[in-house]
């Protein structure tokens, strides 16, 4: 009902009060309690030092996010996932994500099902050390029994001198300085991952890892959940086809990234959804 009402409104997005603008999105206030986010077609990898524009990915990301939140609301299963999503609004400026206004903080939440990505680069020589209980050393692409929830302190792309900056991992005790309810935030992140993982598995895909934003209360997921925020593969291996930003990380062109995002949209939500996102 709220989404239908929002879709009937007429407004000039650029004339609305600016809440914030970053590298990947511009957010303006429709009302003091409702924000509209216009995603930007940027694509970035710190590890591989690649930044660029991938035209069309902004629309796919917005519509993928909307489809995912709608599916989450209509078929939650045994998990209650609180999120800020209100609807998708089509405008001349492109599709806009409408959300409840939340207090965002500066923390990003990562959930990992496999030992891959940044930890492989950060945690060196793990092959020389047994795991807890006398277990075998951790190996690349090893699957964790339970998804691991990690927190990152977010940085801009560069410092004042132009040096590239990476987000920094935060121990739980540090993250709790900025999150009102850290245990609840971890449960929310894990439950959301498990819900999406189950959806993707039903389509024959593996959800490798994902990034979320959770508000400062630790109770609400907000922002996009799209191919730009996750690793998705046909199998858990380097050789498996990636339907995510790994195409960019490995040297692919912007058009290749868009094609992967659209293909993931079609696999998860159907060809009609993919055509709508094109």
Secondary structure, 3 states (H helix, E strand, C coil): CHHHHHHHCCCCHHHCEEEEECCCEEEEEEECCEEEEEECCEEEECCCCEEEECCCHHHHHHHHHHHHHHHHHHCCCCCCCCECEEEEEEECCEEEEEEECCCCCCEEEEEEEECCCHHHHHCCCHHHCCEHHHECCCCCCCEEEEEEEEEEECCCCECCCCCECCCEEECHHHHCCCCCCHHHHHHHHHHHHHHHHHHHHCCCCEEEEEEEEECCCCCCEECCCCHHHEEEECCCCCCCCECCCHHHHCCCCHHHHHHHHHHHHHHHHCHHHHHHHC
